[in-house]
């Protein structure tokens, strides 16, 4: 089943290279997310993730982001 949700992060020590950040997210498995980097030091990812359950979708998305951006703090989770 497909689950849609948004994860919002605060980025610490971000070098400002958004293209590299998006590439790392894609390589880490976030190819099912639409990134938003409109505010400095913030990242929003709108996911449409296939998973067995909503919990599995959220947990795998959070793990993928952590792999790509280890200095990101999850600040908000929103259902869509």
C-alpha positions, 0 to 999 in steps of 0.5 A: 500500500502507498502511504503519503506523509511529510517529514520536516527537518532542521539541518545543522552544519549544512554547507548550502549545497542543495544539489548535493543534499538532494543527490545524497537523499536520492542515493539513500533511498528517498527517490519517492520523496519531493524535497523542499529547501525553501528556508535556510537550515530546513528540509521538508520531504513529501513522501509517497512510500510503498510499505506494508504499514504506515509505521513501516513507511515512516520508519524506513523513510526516517532511516533513509534520511538519517543515512543521507543527512546524519546531522538532521533533526526531525522536527515534524511529521505530517500526514497527507 
